């Protein structure tokens, strides 16, 4: 069995707040099929790669959502993402190790 291809992704933007923040570094597994509820890296036509939450898989592809409903784009605006355009599954945030608590 081949080893999974691992990589690093840098978060840019606010669409996944509060889960992720701009500047977070993520360890991802390229390829494979994600599970519902996992964070994934997707390719939108004419846009940069994006991190979204996989919420449903159907015959048309993956429905993905943002955590911050007031910022960004998700399947509610553009429809499902084809399987081939779900590029990676997020494994863990590697940086920053901890975030300061907001009071």
N, CA, C and O of each residue as an XYZ file, in Angstrom:
412
protein
N       0.846     -1.183      0.000
C       0.000      0.000      0.000
C       0.890      1.244      0.000
O       1.747      1.374      0.873
N       0.710      2.157     -0.952
C       1.551      3.357     -1.005
C       1.239      4.305      0.146
O       0.129      4.323      0.677
N       2.243      5.088      0.516
C       2.053      6.084      1.555
C       1.217      7.241      1.018
O       1.313      7.586     -0.160
N       0.396      7.840      1.880
C      -0.386      8.989      1.417
C       0.535     10.162      1.118
O       1.575     10.333      1.754
N       0.138     10.962      0.148
C       0.899     12.172     -0.178
C       0.471     13.266      0.777
O      -0.684     13.690      0.767
N       1.389     13.720      1.595
C       1.101     14.766      2.566
C       1.618     16.095      2.047
O       2.568     16.143      1.266
N       0.983     17.176      2.487
C       1.409     18.503      2.092
C       0.946     19.527      3.106
O       0.294     19.199      4.097
N       1.294     20.767      2.837
C       0.924     21.870      3.725
C       0.136     22.893      2.927
O       0.467     23.195      1.780
N      -0.905     23.419      3.545
C      -1.746     24.443      2.932
C      -1.813     25.627      3.886
O      -1.955     25.447      5.095
N      -1.711     26.819      3.352
C      -1.818     28.053      4.124
C      -3.213     28.628      3.934
O      -3.657     28.825      2.803
N      -3.901     28.896      5.029
C      -5.253     29.455      4.979
C      -5.167     30.956      4.683
O      -4.391     31.680      5.307
N      -5.968     31.403      3.732
C      -6.073     32.829      3.422
C      -7.557     33.172      3.395
O      -8.331     32.524      2.690
N      -7.948     34.157      4.135
C      -9.348     34.573      4.146
C     -10.057     34.167      5.429
O      -9.486     33.513      6.302
N     -11.321     34.578      5.516
C     -12.089     34.435      6.746
C     -13.267     33.482      6.642
O     -14.056     33.400      7.583
N     -13.423     32.755      5.534
C     -14.629     31.959      5.337
C     -14.755     30.768      6.284
O     -15.852     30.231      6.436
N     -13.674     30.338      6.923
C     -13.739     29.188      7.828
C     -13.613     29.583      9.295
O     -13.444     28.721     10.159
N     -13.694     30.887      9.582
C     -13.695     31.315     10.990
C     -14.977     30.862     11.664
O     -16.020     30.873     11.010
N     -14.968     30.473     12.908
C     -13.866     30.517     13.860
C     -12.981     29.271     13.840
O     -11.987     29.232     14.565
N     -13.303     28.256     13.043
C     -12.515     27.026     13.045
C     -11.079     27.273     12.611
O     -10.141     26.814     13.262
N     -10.907     27.996     11.514
C      -9.583     28.332     10.991
C      -9.501     29.832     10.803
O     -10.504     30.507     10.574
N      -8.274     30.341     10.906
C      -8.056     31.760     10.680
C      -7.016     31.954      9.600
O      -6.174     31.086      9.365
N      -7.080     33.099      8.946
C      -6.096     33.430      7.927
C      -4.707     33.342      8.541
O      -4.464     33.880      9.621
N      -3.798     32.663      7.852
C      -2.441     32.470      8.358
C      -2.207     31.110      8.991
O      -1.061     30.744      9.249
N      -3.270     30.347      9.247
C      -3.105     28.994      9.789
C      -2.426     28.110      8.737
O      -2.672     28.246      7.539
N      -1.575     27.210      9.207
C      -0.917     26.223      8.353
C      -1.560     24.868      8.630
O      -1.694     24.472      9.788
N      -1.957     24.157      7.582
C      -2.656     22.884      7.717
C      -1.843     21.760      7.091
O      -1.235     21.941      6.036
N      -1.833     20.598      7.738
C      -1.279     19.387      7.152
C      -2.427     18.695      6.437
O      -3.471     18.440      7.038
N      -2.241     18.388      5.150
C      -3.306     17.784      4.351
C      -2.822     16.481      3.720
O      -1.623     16.268      3.540
N      -3.778     15.618      3.389
C      -3.517     14.402      2.620
C      -4.114     14.618      1.232
O      -5.331     14.729      1.089
N      -3.261     14.678      0.209
C      -3.708     14.887     -1.167
C      -4.333     13.610     -1.695
O      -3.811     12.519     -1.463
N      -5.439     13.734     -2.397
C      -6.108     12.589     -2.990
C      -7.003     11.888     -1.989
O      -7.161     12.347     -0.858
N      -7.583     10.787     -2.400
C      -8.482     10.028     -1.537
C      -9.864     10.642     -1.486
O     -10.117     11.699     -2.065
N     -10.744      9.966     -0.788
C     -12.121     10.434     -0.648
C     -12.351     10.860      0.804
O     -12.100     10.081      1.722
N     -12.824     12.082      1.016
C     -13.043     12.545      2.390
C     -14.304     11.944      2.999
O     -15.134     11.358      2.304
N     -14.425     12.100      4.287
C     -15.640     11.726      5.014
C     -16.473     12.980      5.234
O     -15.937     14.087      5.306
N     -17.782     12.802      5.340
C     -18.666     13.920      5.648
C     -18.228     14.537      6.976
O     -17.922     13.828      7.934
N     -18.205     15.868      7.015
C     -17.820     16.599      8.209
C     -16.369     17.024      8.237
O     -15.999     17.895      9.024
N     -15.535     16.428      7.392
C     -14.111     16.773      7.364
C     -13.888     18.058      6.578
O     -14.686     18.420      5.714
N     -12.793     18.741      6.892
C     -12.374     19.896      6.112
C     -11.611     19.398      4.898
O     -10.810     18.468      4.993
N     -11.864     20.023      3.759
C     -11.254     19.605      2.504
C     -10.718     20.814      1.749
O     -11.150     21.946      1.971
N      -9.780     20.557      0.862
C      -9.264     21.580     -0.049
C      -9.936     21.348     -1.392
O      -9.861     20.254     -1.952
N     -10.597     22.386     -1.910
C     -11.336     22.258     -3.166
C     -10.839     23.264     -4.192
O     -10.260     24.296     -3.852
N     -11.080     22.936     -5.452
C     -10.764     23.832     -6.568
C     -12.083     24.372     -7.097
O     -12.946     23.604     -7.523
N     -12.242     25.692     -7.072
C     -13.398     26.358     -7.674
C     -12.972     26.861     -9.032
O     -11.851     27.353     -9.162
N     -13.809     26.764    -10.054
C     -13.435     27.314    -11.370
C     -13.148     28.812    -11.282
O     -13.962     29.585    -10.777
N     -11.990     29.203    -11.775
C     -11.628     30.614    -11.819
C     -11.276     31.239    -10.480
O     -11.178     32.462    -10.385
N     -11.084     30.430     -9.440
C     -10.751     30.954     -8.109
C      -9.556     30.193     -7.553
O      -9.213     29.118     -8.045
N      -8.915     30.759     -6.512
C      -7.833     30.010     -5.863
C      -8.388     28.799     -5.107
O      -9.594     28.695     -4.887
N      -7.504     27.896     -4.718
C      -7.931     26.759     -3.897
C      -8.558     27.278     -2.617
O      -8.222     28.366     -2.150
N      -9.477     26.495     -2.047
C     -10.186     26.925     -0.841
C     -10.339     25.755      0.120
O     -10.400     24.597     -0.292
N     -10.400     26.075      1.405
C     -10.686     25.084      2.440
C     -12.156     25.228      2.815
O     -12.618     26.323      3.140
N     -12.886     24.119      2.769
C     -14.316     24.106      3.097
C     -14.637     22.840      3.879
O     -13.796     21.950      4.007
N     -15.857     22.765      4.400
C     -16.323     21.587      5.133
C     -17.188     20.731      4.201
O     -18.159     21.221      3.624
N     -16.831     19.454      4.057
C     -17.610     18.521      3.234
C     -18.860     18.130      4.024
O     -18.756     17.571      5.115
N     -20.037     18.423      3.474
C     -21.275     18.162      4.220
C     -22.160     17.091      3.599
O     -22.983     16.498      4.296
N     -22.009     16.831      2.304
C     -22.867     15.845      1.653
C     -22.225     15.413      0.339
O     -21.681     16.235     -0.399
N     -22.295     14.124      0.060
C     -21.836     13.633     -1.240
C     -23.029     13.044     -1.975
O     -23.741     12.199     -1.432
N     -23.251     13.484     -3.203
C     -24.327     12.914     -4.021
C     -23.784     12.626     -5.416
O     -22.577     12.710     -5.644
N     -24.658     12.291     -6.334
C     -24.207     11.910     -7.679
C     -23.527     13.053     -8.428
O     -22.758     12.808     -9.357
N     -23.800     14.302     -8.036
C     -23.180     15.453     -8.689
C     -21.840     15.844     -8.086
O     -21.119     16.653     -8.669
N     -21.493     15.290     -6.940
C     -20.228     15.630     -6.289
C     -20.431     15.960     -4.829
O     -21.389     15.513     -4.199
N     -19.504     16.759     -4.296
C     -19.514     17.128     -2.873
C     -20.161     18.488     -2.663
O     -19.843     19.454     -3.356
N     -21.067     18.552     -1.706
C     -21.584     19.826     -1.228
C     -20.672     20.253     -0.096
O     -20.472     19.519      0.872
N     -20.121     21.449     -0.230
C     -19.197     21.973      0.782
C     -19.723     23.296      1.299
O     -20.385     24.044      0.579
N     -19.420     23.573      2.555
C     -19.880     24.812      3.187
C     -18.735     25.515      3.886
O     -17.724     24.911      4.242
N     -18.925     26.793      4.067
C     -18.004     27.609      4.864
C     -18.526     27.649      6.287
O     -19.726     27.476      6.497
N     -17.676     27.869      7.260
C     -18.120     27.988      8.649
C     -18.604     29.396      8.974
O     -19.420     29.579      9.877
N     -18.108     30.390      8.245
C     -18.484     31.785      8.449
C     -19.484     32.167      7.357
O     -19.092     32.451      6.225
N     -20.756     32.173      7.694
C     -21.811     32.387      6.694
C     -21.774     33.768      6.050
O     -22.384     33.966      4.999
N     -21.075     34.730      6.654
C     -21.088     36.085      6.102
C     -19.926     36.360      5.141
O     -19.862     37.438      4.549
N     -19.005     35.400      4.978
C     -17.828     35.630      4.142
C     -17.569     34.406      3.262
O     -17.684     33.272      3.727
N     -17.226     34.630      2.018
C     -16.786     33.546      1.156
C     -17.885     32.931      0.306
O     -19.010     33.426      0.245
N     -17.519     31.837     -0.349
C     -18.389     31.138     -1.292
C     -18.431     29.669     -0.901
O     -17.436     29.110     -0.439
N     -19.600     29.047     -1.091
C     -19.714     27.613     -0.868
C     -20.731     27.035     -1.844
O     -21.164     27.719     -2.771
N     -21.108     25.786     -1.638
C     -22.018     25.126     -2.585
C     -23.390     25.769     -2.647
O     -24.107     25.554     -3.625
N     -23.786     26.536     -1.665
C     -25.074     27.225     -1.725
C     -25.085     28.266     -2.828
O     -26.147     28.591     -3.357
N     -23.912     28.799     -3.187
C     -23.838     29.777     -4.277
C     -23.512     29.136     -5.624
O     -24.040     29.560     -6.652
N     -22.639     28.108     -5.633
C     -22.130     27.603     -6.910
C     -22.441     26.130     -7.166
O     -22.052     25.599     -8.206
N     -23.117     25.470     -6.264
C     -23.453     24.067     -6.465
C     -22.373     23.127     -5.982
O     -21.389     23.560     -5.382
N     -22.551     21.838     -6.240
C     -21.601     20.848     -5.737
C     -20.252     20.923     -6.444
O     -20.149     21.385     -7.581
N     -19.232     20.462     -5.750
C     -17.881     20.390     -6.292
C     -17.686     18.983     -6.856
O     -17.882     18.009     -6.130
N     -17.303     18.847     -8.134
C     -17.062     17.510     -8.681
C     -16.000     16.772     -7.872
O     -15.091     17.391     -7.320
N     -16.119     15.444     -7.805
C     -15.158     14.638     -7.046
C     -13.710     14.978     -7.398
O     -12.859     15.058     -6.512
N     -13.429     15.177     -8.681
C     -12.061     15.452     -9.124
C     -11.526     16.783     -8.596
O     -10.313     16.992     -8.570
N     -12.416     17.684     -8.175
C     -11.989     18.991     -7.671
C     -11.924     19.053     -6.150
O     -11.653     20.116     -5.592
N     -12.163     17.947     -5.475
C     -11.884     17.836     -4.040
C     -10.488     17.239     -3.970
O     -10.307     16.037     -4.165
N      -9.505     18.080     -3.693
C      -8.106     17.727     -3.885
C      -7.444     17.105     -2.668
O      -6.543     16.280     -2.821
N      -7.865     17.477     -1.457
C      -7.172     17.019     -0.251
C      -8.114     17.054      0.937
O      -9.130     17.750      0.935
N      -7.747     16.282      1.952
C      -8.450     16.289      3.240
C      -7.520     16.880      4.285
O      -6.349     16.508      4.359
N      -8.034     17.800      5.094
C      -7.235     18.406      6.160
C      -7.086     17.395      7.287
O      -8.069     16.818      7.753
N      -5.845     17.185      7.720
C      -5.575     16.276      8.824
C      -5.495     17.014     10.158
O      -6.067     16.576     11.156
N      -4.775     18.145     10.164
C      -4.582     18.878     11.421
C      -4.039     20.276     11.122
O      -3.370     20.495     10.112
N      -4.339     21.212     12.018
C      -3.693     22.528     11.953
C      -2.343     22.375     12.637
O      -2.284     21.921     13.780
N      -1.263     22.742     11.967
C       0.071     22.595     12.552
C       0.653     23.912     13.062
O       1.588     23.910     13.862
N       0.107     25.028     12.604
C       0.584     26.322     13.089
C      -0.525     27.331     12.996
O      -1.201     27.374     11.968
N      -0.754     28.136     13.988
C      -0.035     28.189     15.259
C      -0.405     27.001     16.148
O      -1.494     26.438     16.041
N       0.529     26.638     17.025
C       0.282     25.507     17.911
C      -0.884     25.784     18.846
O      -1.719     24.911     19.084
N      -0.938     26.977     19.365
C      -2.043     27.411     20.229
C      -2.429     28.819     19.852
O      -1.614     29.592     19.349
N      -3.670     29.141     20.097
C      -4.154     30.504     19.860
C      -4.379     31.169     21.213
O      -4.809     30.524     22.168
N      -4.086     32.460     21.283
C      -4.423     33.167     22.529
C      -5.930     33.167     22.738
O      -6.694     33.274     21.779
N      -6.348     33.050     23.965
C      -7.780     33.102     24.256
C      -8.295     34.528     24.159
O      -7.638     35.482     24.577
N      -9.482     34.642     23.597
C     -10.124     35.962     23.495
C     -11.042     36.103     24.693
O     -11.833     35.208     24.990
N     -10.934     37.216     25.371
C     -11.771     37.436     26.554
C     -12.885     38.387     26.266
O     -13.687     38.686     27.151
